[in-house]
Amino acid sequence: MGAADRPPPRDLLALALDVAREAGDLLLRGRTGDVVTESTKSSPTDVVTALDRASEELVAGRLREVRPGDGLLGEEGADDPGTSGVRWIVDPLDGTVNFLYNLPNWAVSIAAEVDGQVVAGVVHAPALGVTYTAALGDGSACNGVPLAGSAATDLAHALVATGFGYTVERRIAQVTVLTRVVPRVRDIRRMGAASLDLGAAAAGLVDAYYERGLHPWDHAAGALVATEAGLRVGGLHGRPISNDLAIAAPPALFDELHDLLAADPPADRD
């Protein structure tokens, strides 16, 4: 398939939205009973439930029914490059610990990548009644309402979201950075789902966001939502968003937050 034959971002977004809603319904039904940890990954705090796996199976199955040649990268193990030039990047349940404790901050995150560039993304949080959507060049929205990020211009008055890793060593390093950040901002929020943190920054519910340790499925959809809302998204020193560090902030705040995170010890090192 040549570049001219690639599907429009809006078409991929429509499919992602339908599938995310179906997966969200599955998770809501599953959450009515007791949810039990099935296994752990990087540490005892990095949990997986049977519903994480069931959601990824549903998403993968539905996407392959409609677009069988596409690739798929999922948090729970799917890794298929596909043959079409389109790859789906899926977090079937972002915020598993919140889900386990029946807190509402969890989401299904689905992004579509064409020739290596994310062009469509959905972050669907059914327990919150919130769905963030974005298509490349077409803006982003929350429940259909266009997003434009925060109008804050002073980091001292900024509410900043962040998150913490799963290993003790990484958490200690992140707390060290946090002690430098806290005196320089209005306050910190830790909500437990990176995709929703990026959506909240896009919606101006928080003024900015940073976190170390994100995987592609954590940020692919949410970063597009934030970018299409007008935020700057990246890592330190001009690097792109990666496992090392993700920063999302309005242009007026980005440089000041970046410089604070780049100070010694930098936020992209453990």
MIBAMAR-365356 format. One line per 5 residues: their letters; for each residue x, y, z of N, C-alpha, C. Coordinates in Angstrom, 3 decimals. Example, Ala and Ser with C-alpha at 12.3 -4.5 7.8 and 13.67 -1.06 7.14 Angstrom:
! MIBAMAR-365356
as	13.190/-5.690/7.800/12.300/-4.500/7.800/13.200/-3.300/7.800 ~ 12.850/-2.250/7.080/13.670/-1.060/7.140/12.900/0.030/7.870
***
This chain:
! MIBAMAR-365356
mgaad	0.851/-1.202/0.000/0.000/0.000/0.000/0.879/1.242/0.000 ~ 0.699/2.135/-0.970/1.468/3.359/-1.032/0.931/4.416/-0.098 ~ 1.712/5.509/0.056/1.303/6.572/0.971/-0.041/7.160/0.591 ~ -0.315/7.242/-0.716/-1.585/7.820/-1.158/-2.772/6.953/-0.783 ~ -2.505/5.680/-0.476/-3.584/4.758/-0.144/-3.831/4.646/1.356
rpppr	-3.060/5.370/2.155/-3.241/5.283/3.595/-4.615/5.832/3.992 ~ -5.247/5.252/5.002/-6.578/5.726/5.417/-6.501/7.104/6.059 ~ -7.514/7.937/5.892/-7.518/9.257/6.533/-7.544/9.125/8.053 ~ -6.883/10.050/8.765/-6.907/9.991/10.230/-8.312/9.960/10.816 ~ -9.250/10.674/10.207/-10.615/10.679/10.755/-11.241/9.296/10.703
dllal	-10.944/8.524/9.661/-11.500/7.170/9.570/-10.913/6.272/10.647 ~ -9.614/6.405/10.879/-8.974/5.619/11.926/-9.488/6.032/13.302 ~ -9.705/7.324/13.483/-10.248/7.808/14.751/-11.637/7.233/15.000 ~ -12.480/7.202/13.987/-13.837/6.674/14.158/-13.803/5.211/14.581 ~ -12.912/4.427/13.976/-12.793/3.027/14.352/-12.263/2.888/15.777
aldva	-11.234/3.656/16.108/-10.675/3.601/17.463/-11.725/3.954/18.502 ~ -12.549/4.930/18.207/-13.575/5.364/19.153/-14.604/4.264/19.375 ~ -15.056/3.638/18.309/-16.026/2.543/18.448/-15.455/1.400/19.287 ~ -14.213/1.029/19.006/-13.603/-0.098/19.713/-13.322/0.260/21.166 ~ -12.859/1.482/21.430/-12.590/1.907/22.808/-13.866/1.894/23.640
reagd	-14.963/2.314/23.053/-16.237/2.297/23.782/-16.663/0.869/24.105 ~ -16.456/-0.040/23.164/-16.822/-1.433/23.420/-15.953/-2.025/24.528 ~ -14.658/-1.741/24.481/-13.778/-2.224/25.541/-14.126/-1.592/26.884 ~ -14.479/-0.318/26.872/-14.888/0.347/28.106/-16.123/-0.282/28.713 ~ -17.073/-0.664/27.866/-18.276/-1.340/28.363/-17.921/-2.678/29.001
lllrg	-17.013/-3.421/28.373/-16.573/-4.696/28.945/-15.971/-4.481/30.329 ~ -15.126/-3.464/30.455/-14.476/-3.200/31.730/-15.477/-2.743/32.786 ~ -16.425/-1.925/32.398/-17.452/-1.493/33.355/-18.251/-2.682/33.866 ~ -18.617/-3.588/32.970/-19.357/-4.782/33.404/-18.504/-5.633/34.332 ~ -17.232/-5.780/33.991/-16.348/-6.583/34.816/-16.102/-5.975/36.178
rtgdv	-16.195/-4.640/36.265/-15.892/-3.956/37.521/-17.020/-4.069/38.533 ~ -18.160/-4.613/38.142/-19.270/-4.743/39.092/-19.004/-5.809/40.143 ~ -18.101/-6.740/39.876/-17.731/-7.766/40.853/-16.375/-7.475/41.448 ~ -15.833/-8.467/42.147/-14.501/-8.336/42.723/-13.459/-8.477/41.613 ~ -12.464/-7.599/41.627/-11.360/-7.669/40.678/-10.130/-8.155/41.422
vtest	-9.502/-9.182/40.891/-8.367/-9.802/41.556/-7.124/-9.643/40.695 ~ -6.004/-9.329/41.349/-4.734/-9.267/40.639/-4.384/-10.645/40.093 ~ -4.110/-10.703/38.794/-3.776/-11.974/38.160/-2.274/-12.223/38.176 ~ -1.493/-11.164/37.980/-0.039/-11.295/37.961/0.565/-9.915/38.153 ~ 1.906/-9.874/38.235/2.627/-8.609/38.282/3.669/-8.616/37.181
ksspt	4.173/-7.405/36.850/5.144/-7.287/35.765/6.486/-6.825/36.318 ~ 6.757/-5.533/36.268/8.090/-5.049/36.627/8.372/-5.083/38.122 ~ 7.312/-5.076/38.942/7.475/-5.095/40.389/6.155/-5.536/41.007 ~ 6.119/-5.816/42.320/4.859/-6.218/42.956/3.763/-5.168/42.880 ~ 4.118/-3.916/42.607/3.111/-2.862/42.494/2.599/-2.681/41.071
dvvta	3.200/-3.369/40.115/2.849/-3.243/38.696/1.932/-4.416/38.346 ~ 0.625/-4.217/38.549/-0.303/-5.343/38.534/-1.014/-5.489/37.199 ~ -1.492/-6.714/36.960/-2.300/-7.041/35.789/-3.513/-7.815/36.269 ~ -4.682/-7.506/35.734/-5.877/-8.268/36.044/-6.309/-9.030/34.798 ~ -7.199/-10.001/34.996/-7.744/-10.739/33.856/-8.481/-9.800/32.913
ldras	-9.007/-8.705/33.447/-9.745/-7.764/32.608/-8.819/-6.948/31.716 ~ -7.581/-6.680/32.152/-6.593/-6.066/31.250/-6.457/-6.926/29.999 ~ -6.274/-8.226/30.219/-6.060/-9.136/29.095/-7.318/-9.284/28.243 ~ -8.479/-9.351/28.893/-9.722/-9.485/28.137/-9.971/-8.253/27.283 ~ -9.667/-7.085/27.816/-9.857/-5.852/27.054/-8.933/-5.819/25.849
eelva	-7.657/-6.203/26.028/-6.737/-6.202/24.889/-7.173/-7.214/23.828 ~ -7.658/-8.364/24.258/-8.142/-9.360/23.296/-9.323/-8.826/22.500 ~ -10.230/-8.133/23.180/-11.378/-7.550/22.485/-10.915/-6.504/21.475 ~ -10.043/-5.579/21.919/-9.573/-4.509/21.033/-8.851/-5.105/19.823 ~ -7.949/-6.035/20.070/-7.201/-6.641/18.968/-8.135/-7.351/18.000
grlre	-9.087/-8.081/18.534/-10.009/-8.805/17.673/-10.854/-7.894/16.811 ~ -11.374/-6.829/17.403/-12.232/-5.907/16.651/-11.442/-5.163/15.572 ~ -10.236/-4.734/15.915/-9.425/-4.020/14.931/-9.047/-4.939/13.766 ~ -8.719/-6.185/14.073/-8.329/-7.111/13.010/-9.504/-7.519/12.135 ~ -10.705/-7.521/12.702/-11.889/-7.803/11.883/-12.046/-6.764/10.785
vrpgd	-11.815/-5.498/11.137/-12.023/-4.398/10.198/-10.798/-4.163/9.330 ~ -9.597/-4.280/9.919/-8.352/-3.967/9.206/-7.334/-5.082/9.470 ~ -7.489/-6.223/8.799/-6.671/-7.396/9.114/-5.191/-7.245/8.810 ~ -4.775/-6.304/7.979/-3.365/-6.151/7.650/-2.606/-5.222/8.563 ~ -3.301/-4.604/9.509/-2.654/-3.623/10.373/-1.819/-4.292/11.457
gllge	-0.818/-3.563/11.942/-0.029/-4.009/13.073/-0.706/-3.645/14.379 ~ -0.176/-4.204/15.462/-0.744/-3.935/16.784/0.348/-4.061/17.832 ~ 0.474/-3.040/18.674/1.352/-3.064/19.836/0.487/-2.824/21.057 ~ 0.440/-3.795/21.966/-0.398/-3.659/23.154/0.377/-3.896/24.424 ~ -0.079/-3.286/25.503/0.632/-3.401/26.774/0.695/-4.847/27.262
egadd	-0.341/-5.616/26.983/-0.389/-6.970/27.525/0.218/-8.018/26.606 ~ 1.066/-7.597/25.665/1.860/-8.559/24.933/1.715/-8.571/23.436 ~ 0.670/-7.968/22.872/0.512/-7.956/21.421/1.642/-7.157/20.785 ~ 2.268/-7.732/19.753/3.350/-7.047/19.047/3.442/-7.614/17.632 ~ 2.665/-7.027/16.744/2.581/-7.486/15.358/2.821/-6.274/14.460
pgtsg	3.882/-6.283/13.630/4.167/-5.107/12.797/3.159/-4.872/11.691 ~ 2.440/-5.914/11.269/1.469/-5.758/10.201/2.117/-5.528/8.846 ~ 1.265/-5.346/7.840/1.755/-5.173/6.466/1.189/-3.940/5.779 ~ 0.318/-3.204/6.444/-0.428/-2.127/5.790/0.196/-0.747/5.947 ~ 1.185/-0.605/6.851/1.716/0.712/7.183/0.983/1.370/8.335
vrwiv	-0.099/0.740/8.796/-0.862/1.235/9.944/-0.593/0.320/11.129 ~ -0.301/0.917/12.277/-0.131/0.141/13.496/-0.957/0.777/14.610 ~ -1.660/-0.058/15.351/-2.449/0.385/16.494/-1.624/0.216/17.760 ~ -1.663/1.222/18.624/-0.932/1.199/19.888/-1.970/1.277/21.002 ~ -2.026/0.219/21.817/-3.181/0.017/22.694/-2.762/-0.167/24.151
dpldg	-3.353/0.617/25.020/-3.339/0.311/26.446/-4.769/-0.082/26.797 ~ -5.024/-1.368/27.007/-6.405/-1.811/27.181/-7.026/-1.398/28.503 ~ -6.166/-1.055/29.472/-6.654/-0.572/30.765/-5.543/0.235/31.409 ~ -5.532/1.520/31.133/-4.548/2.412/31.734/-5.087/2.848/33.086 ~ -4.292/2.632/34.128/-4.759/2.918/35.481/-5.293/1.674/36.161
tvnfl	-4.589/0.558/35.980/-5.072/-0.711/36.534/-5.213/-0.665/38.049 ~ -4.281/-0.006/38.737/-4.381/0.062/40.200/-5.619/0.848/40.604 ~ -5.918/1.950/39.915/-7.167/2.673/40.190/-8.368/1.757/39.980 ~ -8.352/1.021/38.877/-9.438/0.089/38.556/-9.586/-0.952/39.662 ~ -8.474/-1.482/40.127/-8.480/-2.503/41.169/-9.121/-1.986/42.454
ynlpn	-8.887/-0.707/42.745/-9.432/-0.101/43.961/-10.770/0.604/43.742 ~ -11.334/0.435/42.565/-12.624/1.038/42.210/-12.578/2.563/42.234 ~ -11.426/3.118/41.893/-11.310/4.552/41.654/-11.595/4.804/40.171 ~ -12.193/5.931/39.816/-12.687/6.102/38.443/-11.641/6.501/37.412 ~ -10.431/6.851/37.829/-9.424/7.319/36.872/-8.723/6.163/36.168
wavsi	-9.418/5.569/35.208/-8.836/4.536/34.351/-9.436/4.709/32.966 ~ -8.737/4.191/31.969/-9.166/4.461/30.599/-8.703/3.370/29.656 ~ -9.365/3.311/28.528/-8.901/2.543/27.375/-8.247/3.538/26.423 ~ -6.996/3.283/26.057/-6.255/4.195/25.186/-5.908/3.480/23.888 ~ -6.337/4.050/22.758/-6.067/3.466/21.447/-5.561/4.567/20.523
aaevd	-4.390/4.332/19.930/-3.833/5.266/18.951/-3.578/4.528/17.646 ~ -3.676/5.258/16.558/-3.347/4.724/15.236/-2.123/5.449/14.710 ~ -1.143/4.664/14.302/0.117/5.176/13.790/0.218/4.789/12.310 ~ 0.528/5.762/11.456/0.677/5.505/10.023/2.116/5.839/9.635 ~ 2.817/4.843/9.129/4.224/5.017/8.744/5.040/5.651/9.866
gqvva	4.765/5.205/11.098/5.543/5.652/12.241/5.075/6.926/12.906 ~ 4.030/7.571/12.395/3.513/8.809/12.986/2.112/8.575/13.524 ~ 1.881/8.953/14.775/0.551/8.823/15.360/-0.375/9.855/14.723 ~ -1.489/9.381/14.172/-2.404/10.266/13.451/-3.798/10.313/14.063 ~ -4.103/9.404/14.981/-5.425/9.401/15.609/-5.296/8.797/16.997
gvvha	-6.095/9.284/17.927/-6.026/8.761/19.282/-7.316/8.948/20.039 ~ -7.617/7.967/20.873/-8.786/8.004/21.757/-8.341/7.603/23.155 ~ -8.763/8.364/24.147/-8.604/8.000/25.552/-10.006/8.018/26.144 ~ -10.547/6.830/26.377/-11.945/6.683/26.786/-12.004/6.248/28.240 ~ -12.594/7.082/29.088/-12.681/6.828/30.530/-14.151/6.725/30.921
palgv	-14.752/5.540/30.786/-16.199/5.438/30.985/-16.649/5.713/32.414 ~ -15.844/5.372/33.410/-16.243/5.628/34.792/-16.268/7.116/35.110 ~ -15.522/7.905/34.351/-15.532/9.363/34.503/-16.531/10.031/33.563 ~ -17.008/9.296/32.565/-17.868/9.902/31.551/-17.111/10.840/30.644 ~ -15.833/10.519/30.392/-14.945/11.404/29.640/-14.311/10.625/28.491
tytaa	-14.310/11.228/27.306/-13.621/10.640/26.164/-12.844/11.732/25.440 ~ -11.529/11.575/25.410/-10.663/12.484/24.674/-10.397/11.897/23.291 ~ -10.442/12.745/22.275/-10.194/12.297/20.907/-9.314/13.305/20.189 ~ -8.549/12.798/19.209/-7.718/13.690/18.393/-7.416/13.021/17.068 ~ -7.336/13.828/16.015/-6.847/13.389/14.713/-5.813/14.406/14.248
lgdgs	-4.753/13.926/13.642/-3.650/14.793/13.241/-4.135/15.922/12.338 ~ -3.825/17.151/12.746/-4.205/18.321/11.973/-5.645/18.740/12.111 ~ -6.398/18.017/12.947/-7.837/18.264/13.055/-8.256/18.683/14.457 ~ -7.285/18.915/15.346/-7.602/19.335/16.699/-7.976/18.166/17.586 ~ -8.216/18.476/18.848/-8.618/17.462/19.819/-9.846/17.945/20.560
acngv	-10.523/16.997/21.224/-11.781/17.314/21.884/-11.972/16.423/23.100 ~ -12.807/16.884/24.001/-13.276/16.076/25.119/-14.790/16.021/25.035 ~ -15.322/14.832/24.850/-16.762/14.657/24.658/-17.292/15.576/23.558 ~ -16.481/15.741/22.522/-16.881/16.530/21.369/-16.615/18.012/21.470 ~ -16.173/18.491/22.629/-15.897/19.920/22.822/-14.420/20.178/22.549
plags	-14.078/21.085/21.640/-12.664/21.320/21.295/-11.831/21.751/22.504 ~ -10.574/21.341/22.497/-9.664/21.628/23.602/-8.595/22.626/23.187 ~ -8.140/23.435/24.157/-7.110/24.421/23.863/-6.073/24.532/24.966 ~ -6.083/23.638/25.950/-5.080/23.665/27.001/-5.267/24.812/27.968 ~ -4.312/24.934/28.879/-4.350/25.972/29.906/-3.844/27.306/29.364
aatdl	-4.371/28.375/29.941/-3.894/29.709/29.596/-2.853/30.221/30.584 ~ -2.417/29.358/31.499/-1.446/29.772/32.514/-0.123/30.182/31.865 ~ 0.508/31.208/32.446/1.789/31.691/31.920/2.887/31.699/32.971 ~ 2.532/31.418/34.225/3.488/31.496/35.333/3.554/30.136/36.012 ~ 4.714/29.507/35.993/4.855/28.175/36.588/4.510/28.191/38.072
ahalv	4.757/29.285/38.748/4.463/29.370/40.178/2.974/29.211/40.461 ~ 2.140/29.487/39.463/0.693/29.364/39.628/0.137/28.145/38.890 ~ 1.011/27.220/38.527/0.603/26.085/37.709/0.337/24.845/38.558 ~ -0.762/24.176/38.260/-1.074/22.868/38.837/-0.481/21.825/37.900 ~ 0.436/21.016/38.409/1.225/20.103/37.576/0.921/18.658/37.959
atgfg	0.562/17.865/36.979/0.329/16.437/37.195/1.609/15.656/36.949 ~ 1.746/14.555/37.648/2.880/13.656/37.434/2.483/12.255/37.836 ~ 3.423/11.337/37.691/3.194/9.959/38.102/4.500/9.368/38.564 ~ 4.425/8.170/39.122/5.603/7.519/39.679/5.754/6.124/39.088 ~ 7.000/5.675/38.989/7.292/4.348/38.467/6.963/3.260/39.467
ytver	7.317/2.036/39.089/6.951/0.890/39.910/8.089/0.356/40.754 ~ 9.341/0.637/40.382/10.456/0.111/41.164/10.854/1.103/42.258 ~ 11.404/0.572/43.324/11.812/1.414/44.448/12.848/2.434/43.998 ~ 13.825/1.997/43.203/14.914/2.881/42.777/14.370/4.065/41.975 ~ 13.452/3.782/41.055/12.895/4.869/40.257/12.053/5.805/41.113
riaqv	11.295/5.269/42.027/10.464/6.127/42.876/11.319/7.055/43.728 ~ 12.429/6.540/44.239/13.322/7.388/45.037/13.860/8.538/44.183 ~ 14.278/8.233/42.946/14.776/9.284/42.055/13.674/10.285/41.736 ~ 12.466/9.821/41.520/11.368/10.726/41.182/10.990/11.617/42.361 ~ 11.066/11.091/43.558/10.782/11.922/44.734/11.843/13.005/44.889
tvltr	13.082/12.685/44.578/14.153/13.693/44.634/13.833/14.851/43.689 ~ 13.402/14.530/42.471/13.002/15.578/41.522/11.794/16.329/42.052 ~ 10.853/15.611/42.617/9.623/16.240/43.101/9.896/17.278/44.181 ~ 10.893/17.015/45.036/11.204/17.994/46.084/11.713/19.303/45.489 ~ 12.259/19.247/44.278/12.690/20.459/43.586/11.513/21.149/42.901
vvprv	10.555/20.351/42.425/9.434/20.907/41.675/8.397/21.542/42.596 ~ 8.076/20.871/43.695/6.965/21.306/44.548/7.072/22.771/44.987 ~ 8.237/23.259/45.406/8.296/24.667/45.845/8.108/25.673/44.712 ~ 8.192/25.222/43.470/8.161/26.136/42.336/6.815/26.173/41.605 ~ 5.863/25.359/42.050/4.569/25.300/41.366/3.438/25.496/42.378
rdirr	2.239/25.661/41.857/1.086/25.826/42.750/0.842/24.565/43.564 ~ 0.824/23.414/42.883/0.623/22.147/43.570/0.850/21.010/42.569 ~ 0.857/19.803/43.099/1.073/18.599/42.313/-0.167/17.716/42.398 ~ -0.488/17.046/41.307/-1.543/16.034/41.304/-0.982/14.740/40.750 ~ -1.335/13.632/41.397/-0.926/12.306/40.940/-2.214/11.490/40.829
mgaas	-2.676/11.267/39.585/-3.992/10.669/39.368/-3.936/9.225/38.896 ~ -2.763/8.751/38.481/-2.592/7.329/38.292/-2.877/6.759/36.921 ~ -2.997/7.601/35.898/-3.196/7.110/34.530/-2.628/8.143/33.577 ~ -1.521/7.808/32.930/-0.817/8.785/32.099/-1.674/9.310/30.961 ~ -2.452/8.437/30.332/-3.287/8.892/29.220/-4.270/9.953/29.667
ldlga	-4.824/9.788/30.869/-5.772/10.771/31.393/-5.065/12.030/31.876 ~ -3.837/11.899/32.373/-3.062/13.092/32.739/-2.814/13.961/31.505 ~ -2.455/13.327/30.395/-2.238/14.076/29.153/-3.539/14.707/28.671 ~ -4.636/13.979/28.783/-5.931/14.553/28.424/-6.295/15.715/29.320 ~ -6.032/15.584/30.619/-6.334/16.670/31.556/-5.516/17.913/31.235
aaagl	-4.258/17.728/30.846/-3.438/18.870/30.447/-4.003/19.511/29.179 ~ -4.453/18.694/28.243/-5.047/19.228/27.014/-6.312/20.010/27.300 ~ -7.053/19.573/28.306/-8.320/20.232/28.653/-8.132/21.408/29.596 ~ -6.916/21.620/30.097/-6.687/22.692/31.048/-7.171/22.364/32.452 ~ -7.465/21.084/32.725/-7.836/20.674/34.082/-6.625/20.696/34.996
vdayy	-5.467/20.459/34.424/-4.182/20.763/35.056/-3.429/21.640/34.066 ~ -2.430/22.350/34.545/-1.719/23.274/33.666/-0.585/22.603/32.898 ~ -0.023/21.532/33.452/1.096/20.862/32.797/1.241/19.467/33.390 ~ 2.102/18.684/32.747/2.297/17.286/33.155/3.710/16.854/32.808 ~ 4.283/16.034/33.675/5.555/15.383/33.335/5.590/14.016/34.006
erglh	6.320/13.088/33.387/6.484/11.764/33.996/7.608/11.016/33.288 ~ 8.352/10.254/34.065/9.381/9.361/33.532/8.840/7.944/33.492 ~ 9.242/7.177/32.471/8.925/5.761/32.454/7.718/5.372/31.629 ~ 7.238/6.248/30.746/6.077/5.910/29.927/6.485/5.050/28.735 ~ 5.652/4.087/28.422/5.802/3.271/27.223/4.916/3.846/26.113
pwdha	5.118/3.423/24.872/4.296/3.976/23.784/2.798/3.873/24.035 ~ 2.344/2.749/24.609/0.907/2.606/24.850/0.403/3.552/25.927 ~ 1.294/4.023/26.803/0.895/4.979/27.832/0.621/6.359/27.253 ~ 1.396/6.747/26.228/1.338/8.138/25.788/0.880/8.364/24.352 ~ 0.791/7.322/23.514/0.563/7.554/22.086/-0.707/8.354/21.831
agalv	-1.822/7.917/22.377/-3.085/8.633/22.153/-3.108/9.954/22.910 ~ -2.736/9.929/24.181/-2.805/11.138/25.000/-1.889/12.235/24.521 ~ -0.696/11.874/24.039/0.227/12.897/23.541/-0.333/13.588/22.305 ~ -1.015/12.836/21.443/-1.638/13.472/20.278/-2.765/14.401/20.718 ~ -3.558/13.968/21.688/-4.616/14.839/22.221/-4.016/16.140/22.737
ateag	-2.914/16.036/23.489/-2.279/17.236/24.035/-1.691/18.112/22.939 ~ -1.008/17.503/21.980/-0.397/18.271/20.894/-1.447/18.992/20.067 ~ -2.519/18.289/19.753/-3.573/18.897/18.934/-4.343/19.970/19.695 ~ -4.222/19.988/21.022/-4.820/21.060/21.823/-3.898/22.272/21.920 ~ -2.710/22.187/21.307/-1.782/23.314/21.294/-0.675/23.233/22.304
lrvgg	-0.560/22.124/23.031/0.518/21.987/23.997/1.816/21.564/23.304 ~ 2.929/21.916/23.921/4.222/21.363/23.508/4.428/20.052/24.253 ~ 4.843/19.049/23.533/5.046/17.724/24.109/6.431/17.231/23.713 ~ 7.221/16.793/24.676/8.553/16.297/24.358/9.291/15.863/25.590 ~ 10.591/15.617/25.432/11.462/15.272/26.539/12.411/16.417/26.830
lhgrp	13.561/16.095/27.404/14.547/17.127/27.711/15.433/17.411/26.507 ~ 15.855/18.672/26.383/16.862/19.096/25.409/16.462/18.776/23.973 ~ 15.185/18.984/23.668/14.704/18.804/22.307/14.411/17.380/21.910 ~ 14.585/16.443/22.825/14.299/15.055/22.485/12.788/14.816/22.479 ~ 12.340/13.833/21.701/10.910/13.545/21.680/10.469/12.863/22.970
isndl	9.191/12.806/23.174/8.622/12.065/24.294/9.080/10.617/24.196 ~ 9.469/10.035/25.345/9.982/8.671/25.344/9.894/8.120/26.752 ~ 10.416/6.903/26.909/10.476/6.290/28.226/11.309/7.125/29.190 ~ 12.258/7.906/28.668/13.105/8.733/29.531/12.289/9.813/30.235 ~ 11.463/10.531/29.481/10.671/11.602/30.079/9.612/12.078/29.103
aiaap	8.460/12.416/29.660/7.390/13.069/28.917/7.049/14.377/29.614 ~ 7.024/15.450/28.846/6.579/16.754/29.350/5.492/17.243/28.409 ~ 4.397/17.729/28.972/3.336/18.346/28.181/2.909/19.617/28.889 ~ 3.009/20.734/28.178/2.700/22.022/28.794/2.374/23.038/27.715 ~ 1.598/24.064/28.048/1.401/25.153/27.096/2.740/25.790/26.747
palfd	2.886/26.345/25.558/4.156/26.968/25.183/4.672/27.969/26.202 ~ 3.774/28.694/26.871/4.204/29.708/27.830/4.834/29.099/29.083 ~ 4.560/27.822/29.356/5.089/27.180/30.557/6.196/26.173/30.256 ~ 6.270/25.712/29.019/7.113/24.558/28.716/8.579/24.794/29.069 ~ 9.150/25.896/28.637/10.581/26.109/28.844/10.940/26.177/30.320
elhdl	10.123/26.864/31.101/10.421/26.995/32.529/10.319/25.634/33.226 ~ 9.284/24.859/32.880/9.155/23.530/33.467/10.291/22.631/32.987 ~ 10.610/22.721/31.711/11.717/21.934/31.160/13.016/22.203/31.926 ~ 13.334/23.469/32.136/14.596/23.813/32.786/14.616/23.324/34.236 ~ 13.470/23.371/34.892/13.381/22.867/36.258/13.633/21.363/36.291
laadp	13.089/20.642/35.319/13.266/19.193/35.259/14.664/18.796/34.777 ~ 15.311/19.686/34.049/16.659/19.392/33.520/17.760/19.654/34.534 ~ 17.439/20.360/35.619/18.449/20.651/36.651/18.946/19.348/37.271 ~ 20.065/19.430/37.972/20.685/18.234/38.552/20.016/17.851/39.875 ~ 19.630/16.605/40.061/19.663/15.495/39.096/18.504/15.612/38.124
padrd	18.728/15.378/36.837/17.667/15.560/35.852/16.567/14.515/35.990 ~ 15.376/14.903/35.552/14.201/14.045/35.719/14.191/12.855/34.786 ~ 15.097/12.811/33.820/15.135/11.674/32.899/16.212/10.654/33.268 ~ 16.658/10.695/34.521/17.649/9.732/35.000/17.200/9.179/36.346 ~ 17.500/7.893/36.585/17.206/7.293/37.890/18.381/7.479/38.836
***
